[in-house]
């Protein structure tokens, strides 16, 4: 699932999400796989920005339907945080694609 050798990003997703954040989203999937988590073919990430005192955090809400699971990640130090964007990563078996819901 989610093969590392065949990962693609649609042009719209690439325009909306910088390379740093793209790498983070892929790494969240890799970490789940390394931990033996059962992943649905569709991973949904909702991005927002949190301001806390002097720091800005990239908040990433990750969810899936089968098995039902939700995780919250807050990451500091992102150069270009993104807010109000939902990102899908879909595993087709042979390859996986990062895209925006409107790209589907």
C-alpha positions in Angstrom: 0.0 0.0 0.0 1.1 3.6 -0.8 4.2 2.5 -2.7 7.1 4.9 -2.3 8.4 4.4 -5.9 5.1 5.6 -7.5 3.9 8.7 -5.8 2.3 11.6 -7.8 0.9 15.0 -7.1 -1.6 16.8 -9.3 -0.6 20.2 -10.6 -3.3 21.9 -8.5 -2.2 20.2 -5.3 1.4 21.1 -6.2 0.3 24.8 -6.6 -1.6 24.9 -3.3 0.8 22.9 -1.1 4.6 23.6 -1.0 7.2 20.8 -1.2 7.9 20.9 2.5 4.3 20.2 3.4 4.0 17.5 0.7 6.9 15.7 2.2 5.3 15.9 5.6 2.0 14.4 4.4 3.8 11.5 2.7 5.9 11.0 5.8 2.7 10.7 8.0 1.5 7.9 5.8 5.0 6.2 5.9 5.0 6.5 9.7 1.6 4.8 9.9 2.7 2.0 7.7 6.0 1.6 9.7 3.8 1.4 12.9 1.7 -1.3 11.3 -1.5 0.8 11.1 -4.2 -0.5 8.8 -4.7 2.2 6.2 -7.7 2.9 4.0 -7.0 3.5 0.3 -8.2 7.1 0.9 -6.4 9.3 3.4 -8.0 12.7 4.0 -5.9 15.6 5.4 -7.5 18.9 6.4 -5.0 21.7 6.9 -5.3 24.7 9.1 -3.0 27.2 10.9 -2.9 27.6 14.7 -1.5 30.7 16.4 -0.2 30.0 19.9 1.7 32.7 21.7 4.7 33.5 19.5 4.4 30.3 17.4 2.5 29.3 14.4 1.7 25.6 13.9 0.5 23.7 10.9 -2.5 21.7 12.1 -3.1 18.5 10.1 -6.2 16.5 10.7 -5.9 13.1 9.2 -8.8 10.7 8.9 -9.9 7.6 7.1 -13.2 5.6 6.9 -12.1 1.9 7.0 -11.1 1.3 9.7 -12.5 4.5 11.1 -9.6 6.5 12.5 -8.7 10.2 13.1 -5.4 11.7 14.1 -4.3 15.3 14.9 -0.8 16.5 14.1 0.5 20.0 15.0 3.9 20.8 13.4 5.9 23.9 14.1 8.5 25.5 11.8 6.7 25.1 8.5 7.9 27.8 6.2 4.7 28.2 4.3 1.8 26.9 6.4 -1.6 26.3 4.6 -5.1 26.9 5.9 -8.5 26.0 4.6 -7.3 23.2 2.3 -8.3 19.5 2.2 -5.9 17.1 0.6 -6.6 13.5 -0.5 -4.0 10.9 -0.9 -5.4 7.9 -2.8 -3.7 4.5 -3.2 -4.8 2.8 -6.4 -2.6 -0.3 -5.7 0.1 0.4 -8.3 0.6 4.1 -7.5 -0.7 6.8 -5.2 -1.8 10.3 -5.9 -1.9 13.5 -3.8 -4.8 15.6 -5.0 -7.4 18.2 -4.0 -11.0 16.9 -3.8 -11.9 19.1 -6.9 -9.3 17.2 -8.9 -11.1 14.0 -8.6 
